[in-house]
Amino acid sequence: MLIRNVIERITGENRLRELAQTVAQSCGDAIWTRVEGGIENMSTPEARGYVRGRAGIIVRRQVSTAAQHNEVKPSRHSRLLELTMQSVIDGMIQRKLAHTHVPALERAA
């Protein structure tokens, strides 16, 4: 029984991670619209906190809906929320870095 419990826990975690990625992608554009202008000149840690604060309501709603549709146990909802928020934050930081303009170096002739 112990081995079976370990396998179920591992596969359950993988399922939650996949669901979290899917939920994060589905709400990414809505969150980007909220944070895009605010994080342009922030450091990465500062931007992470800003995204976490601005994305909270959207992520909680999407996680609640996804948990119901995918029959996630109530005891796993907080873990799903945590994984989704982390995926959202990582995605927003990647977008921020992709949109950051890096001036070209000028070289003397």
Helices and strands as residue ranges (DSSP letters): H 2-39, H 44-69, G 74-76, H 77-99
